[in-house]
Amino acid sequence: MEFSHVPVLFEECMDALRIRADGTYVDGTLGGAGHGSGICGRLGAEGRFIGIDRDADALKAASLRLFKREEGGCRIDLVQSNYSDIRSVLQQLGIPAIDGALLDLGVSSFQLDNPGRGFSYMNEAPLDMRMNADDSLTAEDVVNGYSAEELARIIRDYGEERWAGRIADFIVRARAEKRLTSTFELVDVIKAAVPASARRDGPHPAKRTFQALRIEVNDELGQLRTAVDDFIDCLAPGGRLAIISFHSLEDRIVKESFQKRLNPCICPPDLPVCVCGRKPDIKKVTRKPVTASAAELEANPRARSAKLRVVEKLERES
């Protein structure tokens, strides 16, 4: 399948990273290398780019795009790994610190548009949803193996679905008759569970449940909680971290993680002065999340929910 990828908030990301020609930069969610090719295009021969992705197919497609360049371009390292493993990736590459990094969260366009991966409720496919095909847990395992209570929890917490309990009950009832193995089988169960009055307006009735399953299968929120701090720790002074989120759960984690670094004091609130000695090691580059322009939304509707937050690593106090 051809990898067609439209990078979200492209110019905003390039500006925010403030790319130096001789710097070292990481795209932790390489995907189709839309952002990655932009970073490489701004690096010189002394620069270095590290692209990380869990998906081997994405890395193959990205390599075709990134290595189609003239001689004298930057050094490129592509690594199949989870972005939450940034510390070990950099250690293996012998890189002590980086000058900038980008995380474009969620499922990539390639994964979503590839019917065989099972991410989309619009296409018939096996219930898979793994970003890394070598991982063991699949959406089929979750749908057929989790209890009604567990299913309701993840659909409610990760999908923010008001009918989570009802959908979970319908899934358990359906799988008692036949194991659910395909996306359309699951979609039919969800449609039966969601009342007709609730299906008339709003998004597709399966959208939130499919999002919840994808997050559970790939441990997306757990990986993100680990990654934000680790990426900040890996930044050189003056280095910047840019993160694009697409739903409130991701954005909340990013915002709260940044805030803990911006205000790390753990003193009791009634103390008149700070005595713990903890100082912030980052500063905000974006006061509010950056969102897509009207022109970008017209060209790429998937950018509608995108929010970009950026921080910069401070110089260490002597």
Buried (B, 14 or more C-beta within 10 A) or exposed (E): EEBEBEBBBBEBBBBBBBBBEEBBBBBBBBBBBBBBBBBBBBBEEEBBBBBBBBBEBBBEBBBEBBEEEEEEBBEBBBBBBBBBBBBEBBEEEEBEEBBBBBBBBBBBBBBBBBBEBBBBBBBEBBBBBBBBEEBEBBBBBBBBEBEBEEBBBBBBBBBBBEBBBBBBBBBBEBBEEEEBBBBBBBBBBBBBBBEEEEEEEEEBBBBBBBBBBBBBBBBBBEBBBBBBEBBBEBBBEBBBBBBBBBBEBBBEBBBEBBEEBEEBBEEEEEEEEEEEEEEBBBEBBBEEBBBBEEEBBEEBEBBEBBBBBBBBBBEEEE
